[in-house]
Amino acid sequence: MDLLRLLDLDIDRPAQRVSRAGEALPISGLSWTLFDVLLAHGTRVVDFDTLAAQVWAPAVVGEDAVSQRVKLLRQALGDDSRRPRYIRSVRGRGYQLCAAPIPMAPPPVIRSSRGRWWWAAALVAVGGLAVAVLAWPDQAPPAAATSLLQRADYYAGIGQASNNERAIALYRQALQVDPESSAARRGLARALSAQGCLFNGSPQQMHEALALANSERARAPHDGATYALRGYAHDCLGRMDDAVADYVRAIQLDPADERTRASLAYLQQEQGHLSLALRANLALKAPERIRFRDVQVAREMELLGFTQAAAQRHARNFQLYPDNVFANIAWPRSLYVAGAAGRAREELAIALTRGTPHPQLLRLQGELALLAGDTAAAAEAFATAHRLRPQQSLGETLAGLYGSTAIDPAWARARLQRLPAGSGDGWADAALERALLLQSVGDAKAAVAALHQAVDDGFRDAAWLRATPLYAPLRSAPEWGPLLARIDADVARQRAQVLAAAWRPSDLSGLSAVPEAGTQ
């Protein structure tokens, strides 16, 4: 049952598309997966445990998370829980569809080669065989390749590590069946990039993604999707400037590409353009379809000093999206920088059970351990983070600085030799790493200068600098205060821009230009 009709809804399950009167509804990600499970059960009641297992696995969620996701799905469908039309609550049991979905036949395929018919007319006198060959329409992709692509797209859209690996395998199989499939190449490129960005994939996978994206761009140089594809590959390889350039070009060619707009907004956030990034994310017309948009908005608000509003959003994201790696990082981290280290540890412990391993989660664990004076636990956390992504230089430095053996100044100086002293790849990480190494060899002034370089590169997280034990030795340096003042001044300027804007979020009404402190 690939095509279904549910009352006035048209549902294309392979494409994960729900439409009403020809207009697509904003249903994707977990909302789509939940809807698909309900469709598979027809009008039978689906209990909470079944929904949790089939929608969220391997993450473990409770009834509240299921109920919140059903609420979001109803909103996207335009349904009313008091007078349900599509999804009915069955008290104490679960949920069911209000009507049975009806299987629909696929629309007839009309094959046409209009551009070739004039060739046929011109060659009639040459011979009937030549006419027949030239006028015959292009062969459709093999049915096997189409089926493989549909399943690959399905798994890639779920957004979990194991399913992304399944998608990669299926895209490769589709290319074996149909080596000329552009859809398979593009799907494979995006899944390989996601493997690197989200699921601790290898550098080889990300370079393969870039090669595939370059191939697609060469084949379709005026297709915005190919620039978006290459931008994502550059993004996941850490090449910010190249990623920004490709994202900008993609949007020029396809202004309706909201996923790329959100990706560009994230990089603008990392460049320190907080107000610009927040505005771009809030301007998205279908934010429900952008997996990380809500996390980005909360993070931008946090960096702008809207602490309480950001904390509420982080907490909500943490509850609703247990399989979202960045939501799992953001909530305990926000508690930590706000001074609630004990609660941060509790929430981090939950996040670490959700099957979304990431170096940032483990680095946070390491920082919290240092804050508690547990150097052994910190060493283990930083070492585990480095093992997840051994190609990341910052992770290697943290593992070396906080390992079980004493720091060798010669090792630190050798690492400094390999790091760029000025602006590197567009990210602030290289400058933050230089600051750690310079601090370790006792050069506090140069370490703070490196942090100023991080600010030049876009770093704006003064709250983290104030909270983290990583730079504690620098706090007595005379240059430390001016560094924080510089960040605070730029954040205050951008905060005032947001508060004066007509597009500011409603939960910022009545706030002042002075940043808040804490989450309480």
Legacy VTK file of the C-alpha trace (Angstrom):
# vtk DataFile Version 3.0
C-alpha trace
ASCII
DATASET POLYDATA
POINTS 520 float
0.000 0.000 0.000
2.342 2.725 -1.235
-0.408 5.224 -2.127
-3.263 5.766 0.324
-6.293 7.987 0.745
-7.396 8.914 4.276
-10.550 11.002 4.054
-9.276 14.107 2.208
-5.584 13.274 2.585
-3.434 11.841 -0.197
-0.514 9.851 1.204
2.561 8.726 -0.712
4.383 6.434 1.711
7.613 5.889 -0.283
7.968 9.656 -0.752
6.857 10.314 2.856
4.455 12.938 1.538
1.021 13.903 2.838
-1.057 16.374 0.860
-4.531 17.856 0.880
-6.002 19.223 -2.353
-2.551 19.025 -3.905
-0.825 21.027 -1.158
1.874 19.236 0.847
1.468 19.253 4.629
4.485 19.844 6.927
4.878 16.252 8.108
8.378 14.781 8.285
10.850 13.106 10.615
9.322 11.556 13.728
5.877 12.934 12.850
5.936 11.066 9.556
7.220 7.870 11.179
4.440 8.031 13.779
1.800 8.623 11.100
3.199 5.762 9.017
2.923 3.373 11.977
-0.704 4.392 12.523
-1.422 3.927 8.807
0.083 0.439 8.927
-2.333 -0.511 11.729
-5.436 0.819 9.977
-8.176 1.533 12.504
-6.700 -0.761 15.161
-5.630 0.841 18.430
-1.845 1.217 18.649
-0.659 1.220 22.251
2.022 3.495 23.708
4.645 0.753 23.933
4.242 -0.172 20.274
4.493 3.450 19.181
7.552 4.039 21.347
9.269 0.934 19.974
8.426 1.478 16.310
8.938 5.256 16.185
11.743 6.025 18.643
13.814 2.838 18.922
16.561 2.430 20.022
15.837 5.455 22.228
13.570 4.839 25.221
10.712 7.308 25.671
7.654 7.538 27.879
4.004 8.291 27.236
4.579 12.045 27.502
6.936 12.045 24.523
4.444 9.983 22.496
1.583 12.318 23.418
3.598 15.419 22.531
4.526 13.962 19.141
0.875 13.057 18.443
-0.014 16.653 19.316
2.520 17.951 16.770
1.224 15.528 14.137
-2.345 16.662 14.759
-1.286 20.287 14.381
0.354 19.516 11.049
-2.794 17.693 9.882
-5.092 20.460 11.111
-6.783 17.976 13.442
-8.553 18.805 16.707
-8.186 16.419 19.656
-11.603 17.518 20.985
-13.315 16.690 17.688
-10.814 14.376 15.989
-11.088 13.725 12.299
-7.916 11.762 11.619
-6.410 10.522 14.913
-8.423 9.512 17.965
-7.107 9.068 21.520
-8.223 5.885 23.259
-7.949 6.594 26.965
-5.418 4.412 28.722
-4.638 2.423 25.579
-3.121 4.549 22.818
-4.217 6.001 19.480
-6.054 4.921 16.349
-7.037 6.361 12.997
-10.621 7.613 12.808
-11.112 6.041 9.380
-9.512 3.245 7.407
-6.939 4.338 4.816
-7.919 3.276 1.297
-5.266 1.911 -1.105
-5.055 3.918 -4.318
-3.780 2.865 -7.716
-0.732 4.765 -8.965
-1.473 7.361 -11.645
-0.882 6.215 -15.223
2.631 6.914 -16.495
2.570 8.985 -19.673
5.804 8.520 -21.530
6.806 11.226 -23.948
9.865 12.175 -25.956
8.579 15.381 -27.487
12.029 16.664 -28.244
12.744 13.672 -30.413
9.652 13.605 -32.652
11.016 16.126 -35.126
13.984 13.791 -35.598
11.540 11.000 -36.397
9.722 13.105 -38.968
12.965 14.129 -40.638
14.182 10.558 -40.925
11.036 8.893 -42.286
12.610 8.590 -45.708
15.813 7.133 -44.312
14.237 3.997 -42.950
11.566 2.827 -40.585
14.041 1.153 -38.249
15.969 4.363 -37.639
12.737 6.197 -36.968
11.614 3.580 -34.492
14.904 3.661 -32.604
15.103 7.447 -32.368
11.446 7.992 -31.552
11.325 5.360 -28.806
11.106 7.025 -25.391
13.906 6.692 -22.807
13.708 3.547 -20.764
12.436 4.050 -17.231
14.817 3.118 -14.398
14.649 -0.578 -13.539
11.859 -1.351 -11.122
14.366 -2.871 -8.712
16.341 0.392 -8.584
13.168 2.376 -7.939
12.187 0.122 -5.053
15.680 0.336 -3.573
15.617 4.122 -3.824
12.265 4.331 -2.094
13.466 2.246 0.824
16.765 4.132 0.990
14.932 7.462 1.132
12.688 6.075 3.846
15.589 4.995 6.068
17.581 8.171 5.415
14.605 10.280 6.489
14.299 8.654 9.920
17.454 10.317 11.203
19.049 7.537 13.261
22.521 6.051 12.872
21.518 2.460 12.111
18.887 3.567 9.608
21.334 5.919 7.898
23.700 2.971 7.443
20.840 0.976 5.916
20.148 3.892 3.582
23.796 3.989 2.462
23.739 0.269 1.660
20.469 0.600 -0.290
21.695 3.604 -2.293
24.791 1.606 -3.256
22.597 -1.302 -4.369
20.434 1.083 -6.409
23.558 2.376 -8.176
24.621 -1.181 -8.962
21.254 -1.775 -10.626
21.187 1.625 -12.358
24.660 3.249 -12.466
23.223 6.381 -14.116
20.731 7.103 -11.336
21.205 10.718 -10.274
18.756 10.233 -7.404
20.841 7.367 -6.031
24.092 9.344 -6.293
22.543 12.332 -4.542
20.954 10.208 -1.855
24.227 8.389 -1.231
26.166 11.664 -1.040
23.790 13.152 1.515
23.681 9.967 3.609
27.491 9.720 3.629
27.781 13.357 4.701
25.215 12.775 7.439
27.214 9.772 8.593
30.162 12.084 9.170
28.280 15.036 10.633
25.865 13.181 12.880
26.989 9.599 13.359
30.796 9.654 13.751
31.526 8.394 10.249
34.974 8.164 8.717
36.816 10.875 6.743
36.761 8.489 3.765
32.956 8.517 3.774
32.863 12.315 3.818
35.386 12.594 0.988
33.330 10.112 -1.030
30.283 12.305 -0.382
32.162 15.330 -1.714
33.266 13.437 -4.830
29.674 12.370 -5.536
28.423 15.916 -4.969
31.049 17.305 -7.348
29.988 14.747 -9.943
26.348 15.780 -9.632
27.198 19.480 -9.828
29.191 18.873 -13.018
26.199 17.053 -14.509
23.688 19.733 -13.460
25.546 23.039 -12.933
22.343 25.086 -12.802
20.511 22.881 -10.306
20.493 24.416 -6.833
20.182 20.979 -5.241
23.687 20.053 -6.418
25.178 23.095 -4.693
23.243 22.274 -1.532
24.588 18.730 -1.722
28.174 19.901 -2.127
27.721 22.533 0.570
26.631 19.856 3.027
29.682 17.751 2.143
31.973 20.754 2.705
30.099 21.531 5.928
30.651 18.043 7.316
34.326 18.168 6.335
34.690 21.380 8.342
35.248 23.625 5.307
33.037 26.485 6.398
33.861 29.047 3.701
33.270 26.540 0.896
30.046 25.385 2.550
28.722 28.937 2.910
29.510 29.731 -0.728
27.685 26.624 -1.946
24.699 27.186 0.334
24.362 30.786 -0.873
24.498 29.655 -4.512
21.956 26.900 -3.848
19.503 29.412 -2.389
20.042 31.780 -5.322
19.096 28.984 -7.709
16.270 27.633 -5.535
14.894 30.236 -3.085
12.342 27.701 -1.777
15.050 25.353 -0.438
14.409 25.770 3.285
16.685 22.957 4.400
19.651 24.784 2.892
18.488 28.062 4.427
18.584 26.390 7.849
22.036 24.936 7.156
23.318 28.369 6.166
21.749 29.879 9.291
23.673 27.405 11.444
26.970 28.452 9.878
26.033 32.114 10.309
25.492 31.344 13.993
28.969 29.801 14.153
30.372 32.911 12.455
28.922 35.021 15.268
26.042 36.498 13.257
23.488 35.540 15.898
20.725 37.994 15.027
20.976 37.147 11.326
20.883 33.402 12.035
17.908 33.689 14.384
15.956 35.745 11.875
16.693 33.244 9.095
15.501 30.306 11.197
12.354 32.102 12.323
11.531 33.015 8.715
11.277 29.385 7.581
7.781 28.712 6.270
7.717 25.009 7.185
9.974 24.696 10.251
8.448 21.326 11.129
10.258 19.828 8.138
13.708 20.995 9.309
15.102 18.474 11.773
17.471 20.731 13.729
15.726 24.086 13.385
14.217 24.144 16.889
17.597 23.303 18.421
19.261 26.077 16.428
16.704 28.671 17.518
17.161 27.733 21.171
20.945 27.903 20.833
20.863 31.314 19.147
18.583 32.663 21.849
20.934 31.248 24.485
23.982 32.896 22.922
22.062 36.179 22.746
21.476 36.028 26.501
17.770 35.138 26.409
18.538 32.498 29.000
15.105 31.620 30.372
13.378 31.453 26.991
16.248 29.384 25.602
16.198 27.003 28.577
12.478 26.367 28.105
13.053 25.556 24.446
16.055 23.335 25.211
14.040 21.406 27.803
11.147 20.941 25.380
13.455 19.764 22.585
15.131 17.324 24.979
11.743 15.843 25.850
10.281 15.703 22.340
13.316 14.666 20.298
15.208 11.950 22.211
16.903 10.778 19.008
18.154 14.265 18.114
21.842 14.325 18.995
22.053 18.110 19.214
18.994 18.386 21.456
20.653 15.819 23.711
23.789 17.977 23.883
22.107 21.363 24.208
19.900 20.857 27.277
22.469 19.509 29.780
25.023 21.962 28.391
22.684 24.905 28.978
22.190 23.782 32.581
25.945 23.492 33.023
26.803 26.988 31.751
23.971 28.425 33.865
25.621 27.044 37.000
23.333 24.047 37.592
26.090 21.426 37.363
24.269 18.805 39.436
21.175 18.828 37.290
23.330 18.979 34.169
24.948 15.694 35.227
21.529 14.103 35.724
20.260 15.161 32.297
23.553 14.240 30.645
23.277 10.739 32.124
19.889 10.415 30.404
21.266 11.770 27.133
24.090 9.240 27.151
21.562 6.366 27.205
19.714 7.549 24.103
21.956 6.033 21.475
23.248 9.332 20.045
26.999 9.223 20.804
28.836 12.427 19.958
32.181 13.952 21.016
30.437 17.029 22.417
28.403 14.886 24.812
31.553 13.242 26.109
33.494 16.493 26.310
30.668 17.894 28.394
30.960 14.833 30.616
34.686 15.515 30.912
34.192 19.164 31.853
31.627 18.283 34.498
34.027 15.692 35.911
36.808 18.293 36.094
34.408 20.656 37.823
33.796 17.953 40.448
37.521 17.259 40.821
37.295 13.780 39.282
40.301 13.873 36.971
40.180 10.135 36.229
36.592 10.342 34.969
37.492 13.434 32.953
40.426 11.640 31.340
38.209 8.706 30.361
35.512 10.986 28.930
37.964 12.982 26.810
39.675 9.793 25.631
36.332 8.275 24.606
35.396 11.456 22.757
38.681 11.300 20.849
38.105 7.650 19.927
34.718 8.544 18.440
36.279 10.964 15.949
40.046 10.490 15.955
40.419 12.872 13.023
39.381 15.883 15.145
42.388 17.824 16.395
40.652 19.450 19.380
39.598 16.038 20.684
43.163 14.762 20.459
44.460 17.803 22.346
41.906 17.447 25.153
42.704 13.745 25.491
46.401 14.577 25.698
46.105 17.497 28.115
43.806 15.684 30.539
45.117 12.142 30.168
46.532 10.006 32.931
50.146 11.012 32.207
51.751 14.378 32.899
51.705 16.941 30.101
54.883 17.007 28.055
55.605 20.657 27.097
57.454 19.454 24.003
54.308 17.598 22.878
52.215 20.740 23.402
54.667 22.913 21.454
54.773 20.386 18.627
50.994 20.503 18.383
51.085 24.308 18.388
53.428 24.184 15.407
50.765 22.307 13.432
47.908 24.692 14.254
47.309 27.893 12.270
48.040 31.033 14.284
45.493 33.135 12.402
42.070 32.429 10.992
41.941 28.788 9.948
39.070 26.967 8.247
36.421 29.427 9.410
35.640 27.614 12.662
36.695 28.852 16.095
37.847 25.403 17.255
41.447 25.829 16.076
41.854 29.041 18.072
40.217 27.491 21.153
42.638 24.577 20.844
45.631 26.932 20.533
44.496 28.696 23.700
44.443 25.397 25.615
47.928 24.466 24.435
49.403 27.917 25.120
47.841 27.842 28.578
49.421 24.426 29.196
52.938 25.798 28.519
52.351 28.802 30.783
51.849 31.547 28.184
48.642 33.120 29.502
48.908 36.290 27.429
49.239 34.368 24.166
46.434 32.031 25.256
44.020 34.945 25.714
45.179 36.338 22.369
44.202 32.997 20.825
40.760 33.334 22.406
40.487 36.769 20.791
41.195 35.011 17.486
38.336 32.638 18.300
36.085 35.680 18.719
37.306 36.958 15.344
36.261 33.579 13.929
32.744 33.869 15.395
32.953 32.491 18.934
30.386 34.248 21.170
29.851 31.900 24.131
30.989 34.044 27.057
28.765 32.060 29.437
30.736 28.906 28.676
34.069 30.694 29.167
32.861 31.800 32.582
31.720 28.281 33.529
34.248 25.869 32.056
37.216 24.636 34.090
39.211 24.253 30.867
40.404 27.873 30.934
40.302 28.421 34.700
44.037 29.314 34.913
43.471 32.261 32.565
40.879 33.975 34.742
43.554 35.724 36.772
45.258 37.100 33.655
44.789 40.868 33.156
43.659 40.249 29.576
40.751 37.991 30.643
38.294 40.746 31.596
38.652 42.685 28.318
38.105 39.446 26.384
34.749 38.812 28.079
33.807 42.481 27.750
34.442 42.305 24.011
32.108 39.330 23.601
29.463 40.845 25.882
29.457 44.102 23.908
28.861 42.394 20.572
26.175 40.126 22.019
24.427 43.135 23.589
24.434 44.898 20.215
22.839 41.917 18.474
20.433 41.322 21.347
19.167 44.897 20.988
18.654 44.297 17.258
16.473 41.276 18.001
14.414 43.062 20.648
13.789 45.984 18.288
12.771 43.749 15.372
9.198 43.072 14.327
10.098 39.397 13.778
11.258 38.692 17.333
9.717 35.596 18.952
6.701 36.150 21.181
8.468 34.626 24.198
10.923 37.558 24.167
8.233 40.179 24.716
8.946 42.527 27.594
12.640 41.652 27.888
15.372 44.258 28.215
18.622 44.687 26.327
20.548 43.452 29.395
21.327 39.690 29.135
19.873 37.440 31.806
21.917 35.333 34.201
21.025 31.736 35.033
18.019 29.647 34.128
15.821 30.291 37.129
LINES 1 521
520 0 1 2 3 4 5 6 7 8 9 10 11 12 13 14 15 16 17 18 19 20 21 22 23 24 25 26 27 28 29 30 31 32 33 34 35 36 37 38 39 40 41 42 43 44 45 46 47 48 49 50 51 52 53 54 55 56 57 58 59 60 61 62 63 64 65 66 67 68 69 70 71 72 73 74 75 76 77 78 79 80 81 82 83 84 85 86 87 88 89 90 91 92 93 94 95 96 97 98 99 100 101 102 103 104 105 106 107 108 109 110 111 112 113 114 115 116 117 118 119 120 121 122 123 124 125 126 127 128 129 130 131 132 133 134 135 136 137 138 139 140 141 142 143 144 145 146 147 148 149 150 151 152 153 154 155 156 157 158 159 160 161 162 163 164 165 166 167 168 169 170 171 172 173 174 175 176 177 178 179 180 181 182 183 184 185 186 187 188 189 190 191 192 193 194 195 196 197 198 199 200 201 202 203 204 205 206 207 208 209 210 211 212 213 214 215 216 217 218 219 220 221 222 223 224 225 226 227 228 229 230 231 232 233 234 235 236 237 238 239 240 241 242 243 244 245 246 247 248 249 250 251 252 253 254 255 256 257 258 259 260 261 262 263 264 265 266 267 268 269 270 271 272 273 274 275 276 277 278 279 280 281 282 283 284 285 286 287 288 289 290 291 292 293 294 295 296 297 298 299 300 301 302 303 304 305 306 307 308 309 310 311 312 313 314 315 316 317 318 319 320 321 322 323 324 325 326 327 328 329 330 331 332 333 334 335 336 337 338 339 340 341 342 343 344 345 346 347 348 349 350 351 352 353 354 355 356 357 358 359 360 361 362 363 364 365 366 367 368 369 370 371 372 373 374 375 376 377 378 379 380 381 382 383 384 385 386 387 388 389 390 391 392 393 394 395 396 397 398 399 400 401 402 403 404 405 406 407 408 409 410 411 412 413 414 415 416 417 418 419 420 421 422 423 424 425 426 427 428 429 430 431 432 433 434 435 436 437 438 439 440 441 442 443 444 445 446 447 448 449 450 451 452 453 454 455 456 457 458 459 460 461 462 463 464 465 466 467 468 469 470 471 472 473 474 475 476 477 478 479 480 481 482 483 484 485 486 487 488 489 490 491 492 493 494 495 496 497 498 499 500 501 502 503 504 505 506 507 508 509 510 511 512 513 514 515 516 517 518 519
